Structure formats: structure tokens, C-alpha cells
Amino acid sequence: MLAFEAPKASVSVVIPTLNEARNIPWVLRRIPSYVDEVVIVDGRSTDNTVGVARAI
């Protein structure tokens, strides 16, 4: 008989943003360590949301 291991669960967080350059650092610092992936979806921000998110 073969033993099968259950696939490891992963946790992803999706964060929609629109002009959140000031707030995204605060949010990202508070994401728990068990989160495996963070996806930031930018809604065509006119501030530096994308640049700040990439820097973090």
C-alpha cells in the first residue's frame, strides 16, 4: 500500500488598492507570517502605490 501525503495548504492574501501609497506599508507589516503569498491589485493609482509596494 502506498502512503499519500496530503498537499500542504497555502494562504494567499489579495489586497485591492487605489492611491494607497501612505497606507500599504502599514497593511503589509501586519500580515501574519503564515501567509504564503500576497497579491496586490492596483486600480490605476495616481500616487506611488505600486512603487511603495514593490519596495516593501
CHARMM internal coordinates of N, CA and C (Angstrom, degrees):
IC EDIT
DIST 1 N 1 CA 1.4391
DIST 1 CA 1 C 1.5336
ANGL 1 N 1 CA 1 C 108.65
DIST 1 C 2 N 1.3233
ANGL 1 CA 1 C 2 N 116.18
DIHE 1 N 1 CA 1 C 2 N 134.82
DIST 2 N 2 CA 1.4571
ANGL 1 C 2 N 2 CA 121.81
DIHE 1 CA 1 C 2 N 2 CA 178.07
DIST 2 CA 2 C 1.5235
ANGL 2 N 2 CA 2 C 110.21
DIHE 1 C 2 N 2 CA 2 C -90.01
DIST 2 C 3 N 1.3003
ANGL 2 CA 2 C 3 N 115.68
DIHE 2 N 2 CA 2 C 3 N 138.67
DIST 3 N 3 CA 1.4607
ANGL 2 C 3 N 3 CA 120.25
DIHE 2 CA 2 C 3 N 3 CA 176.60
DIST 3 CA 3 C 1.5271
ANGL 3 N 3 CA 3 C 108.30
DIHE 2 C 3 N 3 CA 3 C -95.47
DIST 3 C 4 N 1.3014
ANGL 3 CA 3 C 4 N 115.70
DIHE 3 N 3 CA 3 C 4 N 127.66
DIST 4 N 4 CA 1.4622
ANGL 3 C 4 N 4 CA 120.57
DIHE 3 CA 3 C 4 N 4 CA 178.79
DIST 4 CA 4 C 1.5138
ANGL 4 N 4 CA 4 C 109.35
DIHE 3 C 4 N 4 CA 4 C -107.13
DIST 4 C 5 N 1.3004
ANGL 4 CA 4 C 5 N 114.43
DIHE 4 N 4 CA 4 C 5 N 135.05
DIST 5 N 5 CA 1.4551
ANGL 4 C 5 N 5 CA 120.22
DIHE 4 CA 4 C 5 N 5 CA 176.92
DIST 5 CA 5 C 1.5160
ANGL 5 N 5 CA 5 C 108.82
DIHE 4 C 5 N 5 CA 5 C -93.06
DIST 5 C 6 N 1.3161
ANGL 5 CA 5 C 6 N 115.16
DIHE 5 N 5 CA 5 C 6 N 134.81
DIST 6 N 6 CA 1.4649
ANGL 5 C 6 N 6 CA 119.03
DIHE 5 CA 5 C 6 N 6 CA 177.33
DIST 6 CA 6 C 1.5273
ANGL 6 N 6 CA 6 C 108.91
DIHE 5 C 6 N 6 CA 6 C -66.90
DIST 6 C 7 N 1.3235
ANGL 6 CA 6 C 7 N 117.75
DIHE 6 N 6 CA 6 C 7 N 140.64
DIST 7 N 7 CA 1.4668
ANGL 6 C 7 N 7 CA 119.41
DIHE 6 CA 6 C 7 N 7 CA 178.18
DIST 7 CA 7 C 1.5234
ANGL 7 N 7 CA 7 C 110.17
DIHE 6 C 7 N 7 CA 7 C -62.12
DIST 7 C 8 N 1.3048
ANGL 7 CA 7 C 8 N 115.45
DIHE 7 N 7 CA 7 C 8 N 142.72
DIST 8 N 8 CA 1.4571
ANGL 7 C 8 N 8 CA 120.88
DIHE 7 CA 7 C 8 N 8 CA 178.75
DIST 8 CA 8 C 1.5271
ANGL 8 N 8 CA 8 C 109.04
DIHE 7 C 8 N 8 CA 8 C -70.80
DIST 8 C 9 N 1.2945
ANGL 8 CA 8 C 9 N 115.31
DIHE 8 N 8 CA 8 C 9 N 130.67
DIST 9 N 9 CA 1.4608
ANGL 8 C 9 N 9 CA 120.02
DIHE 8 CA 8 C 9 N 9 CA 177.27
DIST 9 CA 9 C 1.5236
ANGL 9 N 9 CA 9 C 109.52
DIHE 8 C 9 N 9 CA 9 C -72.11
DIST 9 C 10 N 1.3071
ANGL 9 CA 9 C 10 N 116.64
DIHE 9 N 9 CA 9 C 10 N 148.11
DIST 10 N 10 CA 1.4592
ANGL 9 C 10 N 10 CA 120.36
DIHE 9 CA 9 C 10 N 10 CA 175.55
DIST 10 CA 10 C 1.5248
ANGL 10 N 10 CA 10 C 107.88
DIHE 9 C 10 N 10 CA 10 C -128.79
DIST 10 C 11 N 1.3248
ANGL 10 CA 10 C 11 N 114.17
DIHE 10 N 10 CA 10 C 11 N 154.75
DIST 11 N 11 CA 1.4557
ANGL 10 C 11 N 11 CA 120.59
DIHE 10 CA 10 C 11 N 11 CA -178.18
DIST 11 CA 11 C 1.5232
ANGL 11 N 11 CA 11 C 108.45
DIHE 10 C 11 N 11 CA 11 C -118.10
DIST 11 C 12 N 1.3171
ANGL 11 CA 11 C 12 N 115.84
DIHE 11 N 11 CA 11 C 12 N 126.34
DIST 12 N 12 CA 1.4648
ANGL 11 C 12 N 12 CA 121.90
DIHE 11 CA 11 C 12 N 12 CA 176.40
DIST 12 CA 12 C 1.5260
ANGL 12 N 12 CA 12 C 108.61
DIHE 11 C 12 N 12 CA 12 C -117.34
DIST 12 C 13 N 1.3159
ANGL 12 CA 12 C 13 N 115.48
DIHE 12 N 12 CA 12 C 13 N 144.77
DIST 13 N 13 CA 1.4585
ANGL 12 C 13 N 13 CA 121.43
DIHE 12 CA 12 C 13 N 13 CA 176.91
DIST 13 CA 13 C 1.5269
ANGL 13 N 13 CA 13 C 107.12
DIHE 12 C 13 N 13 CA 13 C -121.08
DIST 13 C 14 N 1.3225
ANGL 13 CA 13 C 14 N 116.29
DIHE 13 N 13 CA 13 C 14 N 129.77
DIST 14 N 14 CA 1.4591
ANGL 13 C 14 N 14 CA 121.54
DIHE 13 CA 13 C 14 N 14 CA 177.05
DIST 14 CA 14 C 1.5298
ANGL 14 N 14 CA 14 C 107.61
DIHE 13 C 14 N 14 CA 14 C -110.17
DIST 14 C 15 N 1.3338
ANGL 14 CA 14 C 15 N 115.25
DIHE 14 N 14 CA 14 C 15 N 126.26
DIST 15 N 15 CA 1.4603
ANGL 14 C 15 N 15 CA 120.83
DIHE 14 CA 14 C 15 N 15 CA -177.52
DIST 15 CA 15 C 1.5241
ANGL 15 N 15 CA 15 C 109.22
DIHE 14 C 15 N 15 CA 15 C -119.86
DIST 15 C 16 N 1.3345
ANGL 15 CA 15 C 16 N 117.48
DIHE 15 N 15 CA 15 C 16 N 109.65
DIST 16 N 16 CA 1.4667
ANGL 15 C 16 N 16 CA 119.68
DIHE 15 CA 15 C 16 N 16 CA 174.84
DIST 16 CA 16 C 1.5316
ANGL 16 N 16 CA 16 C 108.99
DIHE 15 C 16 N 16 CA 16 C -78.37
DIST 16 C 17 N 1.3213
ANGL 16 CA 16 C 17 N 117.51
DIHE 16 N 16 CA 16 C 17 N 138.35
DIST 17 N 17 CA 1.4619
ANGL 16 C 17 N 17 CA 120.65
DIHE 16 CA 16 C 17 N 17 CA -179.01
DIST 17 CA 17 C 1.5223
ANGL 17 N 17 CA 17 C 111.55
DIHE 16 C 17 N 17 CA 17 C -133.33
DIST 17 C 18 N 1.3007
ANGL 17 CA 17 C 18 N 114.54
DIHE 17 N 17 CA 17 C 18 N 151.78
DIST 18 N 18 CA 1.4600
ANGL 17 C 18 N 18 CA 122.81
DIHE 17 CA 17 C 18 N 18 CA 171.15
DIST 18 CA 18 C 1.5257
ANGL 18 N 18 CA 18 C 106.47
DIHE 17 C 18 N 18 CA 18 C -153.66
DIST 18 C 19 N 1.3242
ANGL 18 CA 18 C 19 N 115.95
DIHE 18 N 18 CA 18 C 19 N 106.24
DIST 19 N 19 CA 1.4666
ANGL 18 C 19 N 19 CA 122.15
DIHE 18 CA 18 C 19 N 19 CA -178.90
DIST 19 CA 19 C 1.5333
ANGL 19 N 19 CA 19 C 111.84
DIHE 18 C 19 N 19 CA 19 C 55.93
DIST 19 C 20 N 1.3205
ANGL 19 CA 19 C 20 N 115.34
DIHE 19 N 19 CA 19 C 20 N 55.54
DIST 20 N 20 CA 1.4649
ANGL 19 C 20 N 20 CA 121.92
DIHE 19 CA 19 C 20 N 20 CA -177.83
DIST 20 CA 20 C 1.5166
ANGL 20 N 20 CA 20 C 112.63
DIHE 19 C 20 N 20 CA 20 C -114.93
DIST 20 C 21 N 1.3181
ANGL 20 CA 20 C 21 N 118.80
DIHE 20 N 20 CA 20 C 21 N 26.59
DIST 21 N 21 CA 1.4632
ANGL 20 C 21 N 21 CA 121.56
DIHE 20 CA 20 C 21 N 21 CA -178.10
DIST 21 CA 21 C 1.5318
ANGL 21 N 21 CA 21 C 111.88
DIHE 20 C 21 N 21 CA 21 C -56.54
DIST 21 C 22 N 1.3212
ANGL 21 CA 21 C 22 N 117.44
DIHE 21 N 21 CA 21 C 22 N -36.76
DIST 22 N 22 CA 1.4687
ANGL 21 C 22 N 22 CA 120.51
DIHE 21 CA 21 C 22 N 22 CA -179.60
DIST 22 CA 22 C 1.5216
ANGL 22 N 22 CA 22 C 112.32
DIHE 21 C 22 N 22 CA 22 C -73.64
DIST 22 C 23 N 1.3233
ANGL 22 CA 22 C 23 N 117.68
DIHE 22 N 22 CA 22 C 23 N -29.18
DIST 23 N 23 CA 1.4620
ANGL 22 C 23 N 23 CA 121.06
DIHE 22 CA 22 C 23 N 23 CA -171.99
DIST 23 CA 23 C 1.5242
ANGL 23 N 23 CA 23 C 114.78
DIHE 22 C 23 N 23 CA 23 C -100.61
DIST 23 C 24 N 1.3173
ANGL 23 CA 23 C 24 N 118.22
DIHE 23 N 23 CA 23 C 24 N -24.63
DIST 24 N 24 CA 1.4708
ANGL 23 C 24 N 24 CA 120.13
DIHE 23 CA 23 C 24 N 24 CA -173.79
DIST 24 CA 24 C 1.5375
ANGL 24 N 24 CA 24 C 112.61
DIHE 23 C 24 N 24 CA 24 C -61.21
DIST 24 C 25 N 1.3297
ANGL 24 CA 24 C 25 N 120.87
DIHE 24 N 24 CA 24 C 25 N -35.74
DIST 25 N 25 CA 1.4644
ANGL 24 C 25 N 25 CA 118.50
DIHE 24 CA 24 C 25 N 25 CA 176.31
DIST 25 CA 25 C 1.5347
ANGL 25 N 25 CA 25 C 112.24
DIHE 24 C 25 N 25 CA 25 C -61.65
DIST 25 C 26 N 1.3170
ANGL 25 CA 25 C 26 N 116.72
DIHE 25 N 25 CA 25 C 26 N -40.81
DIST 26 N 26 CA 1.4668
ANGL 25 C 26 N 26 CA 121.50
DIHE 25 CA 25 C 26 N 26 CA 179.00
DIST 26 CA 26 C 1.5265
ANGL 26 N 26 CA 26 C 110.20
DIHE 25 C 26 N 26 CA 26 C -60.57
DIST 26 C 27 N 1.3163
ANGL 26 CA 26 C 27 N 116.72
DIHE 26 N 26 CA 26 C 27 N -44.96
DIST 27 N 27 CA 1.4684
ANGL 26 C 27 N 27 CA 121.75
DIHE 26 CA 26 C 27 N 27 CA -178.70
DIST 27 CA 27 C 1.5278
ANGL 27 N 27 CA 27 C 110.58
DIHE 26 C 27 N 27 CA 27 C -66.48
DIST 27 C 28 N 1.3201
ANGL 27 CA 27 C 28 N 117.42
DIHE 27 N 27 CA 27 C 28 N -48.05
DIST 28 N 28 CA 1.4589
ANGL 27 C 28 N 28 CA 120.38
DIHE 27 CA 27 C 28 N 28 CA -175.61
DIST 28 CA 28 C 1.5246
ANGL 28 N 28 CA 28 C 112.61
DIHE 27 C 28 N 28 CA 28 C -65.29
DIST 28 C 29 N 1.3141
ANGL 28 CA 28 C 29 N 117.79
DIHE 28 N 28 CA 28 C 29 N -33.74
DIST 29 N 29 CA 1.4735
ANGL 28 C 29 N 29 CA 120.67
DIHE 28 CA 28 C 29 N 29 CA 178.65
DIST 29 CA 29 C 1.5205
ANGL 29 N 29 CA 29 C 111.87
DIHE 28 C 29 N 29 CA 29 C -67.44
DIST 29 C 30 N 1.3006
ANGL 29 CA 29 C 30 N 118.36
DIHE 29 N 29 CA 29 C 30 N -19.60
DIST 30 N 30 CA 1.4584
ANGL 29 C 30 N 30 CA 122.19
DIHE 29 CA 29 C 30 N 30 CA -176.67
DIST 30 CA 30 C 1.5284
ANGL 30 N 30 CA 30 C 114.02
DIHE 29 C 30 N 30 CA 30 C -99.74
DIST 30 C 31 N 1.2940
ANGL 30 CA 30 C 31 N 117.35
DIHE 30 N 30 CA 30 C 31 N 4.93
DIST 31 N 31 CA 1.4667
ANGL 30 C 31 N 31 CA 120.17
DIHE 30 CA 30 C 31 N 31 CA 178.11
DIST 31 CA 31 C 1.5278
ANGL 31 N 31 CA 31 C 108.10
DIHE 30 C 31 N 31 CA 31 C -74.56
DIST 31 C 32 N 1.3190
ANGL 31 CA 31 C 32 N 117.14
DIHE 31 N 31 CA 31 C 32 N 128.65
DIST 32 N 32 CA 1.4693
ANGL 31 C 32 N 32 CA 120.85
DIHE 31 CA 31 C 32 N 32 CA -177.40
DIST 32 CA 32 C 1.5285
ANGL 32 N 32 CA 32 C 112.48
DIHE 31 C 32 N 32 CA 32 C -61.79
DIST 32 C 33 N 1.3013
ANGL 32 CA 32 C 33 N 116.05
DIHE 32 N 32 CA 32 C 33 N 154.40
DIST 33 N 33 CA 1.4643
ANGL 32 C 33 N 33 CA 121.65
DIHE 32 CA 32 C 33 N 33 CA -176.87
DIST 33 CA 33 C 1.5235
ANGL 33 N 33 CA 33 C 113.03
DIHE 32 C 33 N 33 CA 33 C -67.36
DIST 33 C 34 N 1.3333
ANGL 33 CA 33 C 34 N 118.16
DIHE 33 N 33 CA 33 C 34 N -19.86
DIST 34 N 34 CA 1.4658
ANGL 33 C 34 N 34 CA 119.91
DIHE 33 CA 33 C 34 N 34 CA -179.98
DIST 34 CA 34 C 1.5325
ANGL 34 N 34 CA 34 C 112.78
DIHE 33 C 34 N 34 CA 34 C -78.18
DIST 34 C 35 N 1.3187
ANGL 34 CA 34 C 35 N 117.95
DIHE 34 N 34 CA 34 C 35 N -6.20
DIST 35 N 35 CA 1.4696
ANGL 34 C 35 N 35 CA 121.29
DIHE 34 CA 34 C 35 N 35 CA 177.42
DIST 35 CA 35 C 1.5305
ANGL 35 N 35 CA 35 C 108.29
DIHE 34 C 35 N 35 CA 35 C -75.30
DIST 35 C 36 N 1.3254
ANGL 35 CA 35 C 36 N 116.11
DIHE 35 N 35 CA 35 C 36 N 127.50
DIST 36 N 36 CA 1.4632
ANGL 35 C 36 N 36 CA 122.33
DIHE 35 CA 35 C 36 N 36 CA -177.06
DIST 36 CA 36 C 1.5195
ANGL 36 N 36 CA 36 C 113.35
DIHE 35 C 36 N 36 CA 36 C -89.80
DIST 36 C 37 N 1.3153
ANGL 36 CA 36 C 37 N 117.48
DIHE 36 N 36 CA 36 C 37 N -26.97
DIST 37 N 37 CA 1.4572
ANGL 36 C 37 N 37 CA 120.65
DIHE 36 CA 36 C 37 N 37 CA -172.73
DIST 37 CA 37 C 1.5214
ANGL 37 N 37 CA 37 C 109.58
DIHE 36 C 37 N 37 CA 37 C -148.97
DIST 37 C 38 N 1.3268
ANGL 37 CA 37 C 38 N 115.51
DIHE 37 N 37 CA 37 C 38 N 137.91
DIST 38 N 38 CA 1.4651
ANGL 37 C 38 N 38 CA 121.26
DIHE 37 CA 37 C 38 N 38 CA 174.20
DIST 38 CA 38 C 1.5280
ANGL 38 N 38 CA 38 C 107.36
DIHE 37 C 38 N 38 CA 38 C -122.17
DIST 38 C 39 N 1.3145
ANGL 38 CA 38 C 39 N 115.70
DIHE 38 N 38 CA 38 C 39 N 125.92
DIST 39 N 39 CA 1.4606
ANGL 38 C 39 N 39 CA 121.75
DIHE 38 CA 38 C 39 N 39 CA 178.20
DIST 39 CA 39 C 1.5264
ANGL 39 N 39 CA 39 C 107.03
DIHE 38 C 39 N 39 CA 39 C -115.32
DIST 39 C 40 N 1.3191
ANGL 39 CA 39 C 40 N 115.94
DIHE 39 N 39 CA 39 C 40 N 119.36
DIST 40 N 40 CA 1.4568
ANGL 39 C 40 N 40 CA 120.67
DIHE 39 CA 39 C 40 N 40 CA 178.23
DIST 40 CA 40 C 1.5226
ANGL 40 N 40 CA 40 C 107.86
DIHE 39 C 40 N 40 CA 40 C -104.77
DIST 40 C 41 N 1.3205
ANGL 40 CA 40 C 41 N 115.71
DIHE 40 N 40 CA 40 C 41 N 122.38
DIST 41 N 41 CA 1.4593
ANGL 40 C 41 N 41 CA 121.98
DIHE 40 CA 40 C 41 N 41 CA -179.04
DIST 41 CA 41 C 1.5181
ANGL 41 N 41 CA 41 C 107.35
DIHE 40 C 41 N 41 CA 41 C -107.72
DIST 41 C 42 N 1.3114
ANGL 41 CA 41 C 42 N 116.19
DIHE 41 N 41 CA 41 C 42 N 112.86
DIST 42 N 42 CA 1.4557
ANGL 41 C 42 N 42 CA 120.30
DIHE 41 CA 41 C 42 N 42 CA -177.36
DIST 42 CA 42 C 1.5185
ANGL 42 N 42 CA 42 C 110.54
DIHE 41 C 42 N 42 CA 42 C -92.85
DIST 42 C 43 N 1.3276
ANGL 42 CA 42 C 43 N 115.25
DIHE 42 N 42 CA 42 C 43 N 133.74
DIST 43 N 43 CA 1.4643
ANGL 42 C 43 N 43 CA 121.68
DIHE 42 CA 42 C 43 N 43 CA -179.37
DIST 43 CA 43 C 1.5124
ANGL 43 N 43 CA 43 C 112.53
DIHE 42 C 43 N 43 CA 43 C -96.39
DIST 43 C 44 N 1.3369
ANGL 43 CA 43 C 44 N 116.59
DIHE 43 N 43 CA 43 C 44 N 48.87
DIST 44 N 44 CA 1.4723
ANGL 43 C 44 N 44 CA 122.51
DIHE 43 CA 43 C 44 N 44 CA 179.46
DIST 44 CA 44 C 1.5322
ANGL 44 N 44 CA 44 C 112.59
DIHE 43 C 44 N 44 CA 44 C 63.18
DIST 44 C 45 N 1.3272
ANGL 44 CA 44 C 45 N 114.91
DIHE 44 N 44 CA 44 C 45 N 49.48
DIST 45 N 45 CA 1.4583
ANGL 44 C 45 N 45 CA 120.12
DIHE 44 CA 44 C 45 N 45 CA 178.58
DIST 45 CA 45 C 1.5214
ANGL 45 N 45 CA 45 C 110.98
DIHE 44 C 45 N 45 CA 45 C -59.27
DIST 45 C 46 N 1.3151
ANGL 45 CA 45 C 46 N 115.07
DIHE 45 N 45 CA 45 C 46 N 147.54
DIST 46 N 46 CA 1.4665
ANGL 45 C 46 N 46 CA 119.60
DIHE 45 CA 45 C 46 N 46 CA 176.44
DIST 46 CA 46 C 1.5278
ANGL 46 N 46 CA 46 C 111.07
DIHE 45 C 46 N 46 CA 46 C -102.41
DIST 46 C 47 N 1.3330
ANGL 46 CA 46 C 47 N 117.04
DIHE 46 N 46 CA 46 C 47 N -3.77
DIST 47 N 47 CA 1.4615
ANGL 46 C 47 N 47 CA 119.77
DIHE 46 CA 46 C 47 N 47 CA 174.36
DIST 47 CA 47 C 1.5367
ANGL 47 N 47 CA 47 C 108.07
DIHE 46 C 47 N 47 CA 47 C -98.30
DIST 47 C 48 N 1.2842
ANGL 47 CA 47 C 48 N 118.48
DIHE 47 N 47 CA 47 C 48 N -159.85
DIST 48 N 48 CA 1.4665
ANGL 47 C 48 N 48 CA 121.64
DIHE 47 CA 47 C 48 N 48 CA -174.90
DIST 48 CA 48 C 1.5306
ANGL 48 N 48 CA 48 C 112.08
DIHE 47 C 48 N 48 CA 48 C -98.73
DIST 48 C 49 N 1.3299
ANGL 48 CA 48 C 49 N 117.98
DIHE 48 N 48 CA 48 C 49 N 34.84
DIST 49 N 49 CA 1.4644
ANGL 48 C 49 N 49 CA 121.85
DIHE 48 CA 48 C 49 N 49 CA -178.45
DIST 49 CA 49 C 1.5195
ANGL 49 N 49 CA 49 C 111.66
DIHE 48 C 49 N 49 CA 49 C -54.87
DIST 49 C 50 N 1.3140
ANGL 49 CA 49 C 50 N 117.19
DIHE 49 N 49 CA 49 C 50 N -48.04
DIST 50 N 50 CA 1.4699
ANGL 49 C 50 N 50 CA 120.82
DIHE 49 CA 49 C 50 N 50 CA -177.52
DIST 50 CA 50 C 1.5213
ANGL 50 N 50 CA 50 C 110.94
DIHE 49 C 50 N 50 CA 50 C -63.65
DIST 50 C 51 N 1.3151
ANGL 50 CA 50 C 51 N 117.49
DIHE 50 N 50 CA 50 C 51 N -45.46
DIST 51 N 51 CA 1.4647
ANGL 50 C 51 N 51 CA 121.25
DIHE 50 CA 50 C 51 N 51 CA -179.65
DIST 51 CA 51 C 1.5159
ANGL 51 N 51 CA 51 C 112.14
DIHE 50 C 51 N 51 CA 51 C -63.04
DIST 51 C 52 N 1.3168
ANGL 51 CA 51 C 52 N 116.96
DIHE 51 N 51 CA 51 C 52 N -41.82
DIST 52 N 52 CA 1.4741
ANGL 51 C 52 N 52 CA 121.15
DIHE 51 CA 51 C 52 N 52 CA 179.19
DIST 52 CA 52 C 1.5236
ANGL 52 N 52 CA 52 C 109.83
DIHE 51 C 52 N 52 CA 52 C -65.73
DIST 52 C 53 N 1.3153
ANGL 52 CA 52 C 53 N 117.69
DIHE 52 N 52 CA 52 C 53 N -44.95
DIST 53 N 53 CA 1.4601
ANGL 52 C 53 N 53 CA 121.15
DIHE 52 CA 52 C 53 N 53 CA 179.49
DIST 53 CA 53 C 1.5220
ANGL 53 N 53 CA 53 C 111.19
DIHE 52 C 53 N 53 CA 53 C -61.13
DIST 53 C 54 N 1.3156
ANGL 53 CA 53 C 54 N 117.05
DIHE 53 N 53 CA 53 C 54 N -43.74
DIST 54 N 54 CA 1.4735
ANGL 53 C 54 N 54 CA 120.07
DIHE 53 CA 53 C 54 N 54 CA 178.90
DIST 54 CA 54 C 1.5123
ANGL 54 N 54 CA 54 C 111.92
DIHE 53 C 54 N 54 CA 54 C -64.42
DIST 54 C 55 N 1.3216
ANGL 54 CA 54 C 55 N 116.92
DIHE 54 N 54 CA 54 C 55 N -36.59
DIST 55 N 55 CA 1.4718
ANGL 54 C 55 N 55 CA 120.74
DIHE 54 CA 54 C 55 N 55 CA -179.42
DIST 55 CA 55 C 1.5244
ANGL 55 N 55 CA 55 C 111.61
DIHE 54 C 55 N 55 CA 55 C -66.96
DIST 55 C 56 N 1.3078
ANGL 55 CA 55 C 56 N 116.24
DIHE 55 N 55 CA 55 C 56 N -31.10
DIST 56 N 56 CA 1.4629
ANGL 55 C 56 N 56 CA 119.90
DIHE 55 CA 55 C 56 N 56 CA -179.48
DIST 56 CA 56 C 1.5091
ANGL 56 N 56 CA 56 C 109.65
DIHE 55 C 56 N 56 CA 56 C -81.62
END
COOR INIT
IC SEED 1 N 1 CA 1 C
IC BUILD
